[in-house]
């Protein structure tokens, strides 16, 4: 199953990805410039540059995904 994850580089997102990876799932997740993309138990993550409230990044994240886990936060700019 392909799972889209918002907030994949955060504490909860990492935990969710690692738990679901142990069950054999694949992932697509957002990252922001400078995000730490290490510390995952899988290499099967398609990284998309984007964040909450970015329509193009949202479409890229969810298109073709079998499920979406939302644990992202919109930080004020």
Backbone torsions as a table, in degrees:
resi	resn	phi	psi	omega
1	UNK	NA	138.3	175.9
2	UNK	-94.2	119.9	-177.3
3	UNK	-113.0	123.6	172.9
4	UNK	-85.9	135.4	-177.6
5	UNK	-129.4	121.2	169.6
6	UNK	-88.7	144.5	-179.5
7	UNK	71.9	25.7	-176.8
8	UNK	-63.0	-22.6	-179.5
9	UNK	-92.1	-1.5	178.8
10	UNK	-86.6	177.6	-177.3
11	UNK	-57.8	-52.9	-178.0
12	UNK	-70.0	-41.4	179.8
13	UNK	-59.2	-42.7	178.2
14	UNK	-62.0	-43.9	-179.8
15	UNK	-61.5	-45.8	-179.6
16	UNK	-62.9	-46.9	179.7
17	UNK	-60.1	-46.3	-179.2
18	UNK	-64.4	-37.8	178.6
19	UNK	-68.0	-44.4	-179.5
20	UNK	-72.8	-29.9	176.8
21	UNK	-62.8	-35.0	178.3
22	UNK	-64.0	-19.0	178.1
23	UNK	-98.0	4.2	173.7
24	UNK	92.8	12.9	-178.4
25	UNK	-82.2	159.2	175.7
26	UNK	-107.5	162.9	-173.5
27	UNK	-138.4	153.7	167.8
28	UNK	-131.9	128.6	-175.1
29	UNK	-143.5	151.0	175.1
30	UNK	-79.0	155.5	168.0
31	UNK	-147.0	151.7	173.7
32	UNK	-102.3	161.6	177.3
33	UNK	-54.8	127.2	179.0
34	UNK	89.4	0.5	179.1
35	UNK	-66.3	146.4	175.3
36	UNK	-81.1	112.7	-178.2
37	UNK	-97.8	14.6	-179.9
38	UNK	-99.3	174.6	175.0
39	UNK	85.5	21.6	179.4
40	UNK	-105.8	151.0	179.8
41	UNK	-87.5	9.0	-179.9
42	UNK	-143.2	152.2	172.2
43	UNK	-102.2	-0.2	-175.2
44	UNK	-88.1	56.7	178.4
45	UNK	-124.2	122.0	173.6
46	UNK	-91.0	113.8	-177.6
47	UNK	-89.0	132.3	177.5
48	UNK	-121.8	128.1	176.8
49	UNK	-72.9	123.3	-179.3
50	UNK	170.7	-179.8	-178.9
51	UNK	-162.0	175.2	177.9
52	UNK	-56.9	142.8	180.0
53	UNK	74.2	17.7	175.0
54	UNK	-110.7	99.8	-174.4
55	UNK	-56.5	-42.0	-179.0
56	UNK	-66.3	-42.2	179.0
57	UNK	-67.2	-36.0	178.0
58	UNK	-64.1	-45.5	178.8
59	UNK	-61.1	-43.6	179.4
60	UNK	-63.7	-35.3	-178.8
61	UNK	-69.4	-43.5	-171.1
62	UNK	-92.3	-21.2	-178.1
63	UNK	-61.9	118.9	179.2
64	UNK	84.1	-3.8	179.7
65	UNK	-75.8	144.4	176.5
66	UNK	-84.7	-24.4	179.7
67	UNK	-154.9	157.1	176.5
68	UNK	-131.0	132.8	174.6
69	UNK	-113.1	120.2	-176.9
70	UNK	-102.4	109.8	174.2
71	UNK	-137.1	25.9	177.7
72	UNK	-88.7	159.5	-179.7
73	UNK	-128.9	137.7	175.0
74	UNK	-91.4	110.5	178.4
75	UNK	-85.1	137.3	177.0
76	UNK	-64.2	145.1	-178.8
77	UNK	-97.9	NA	NA
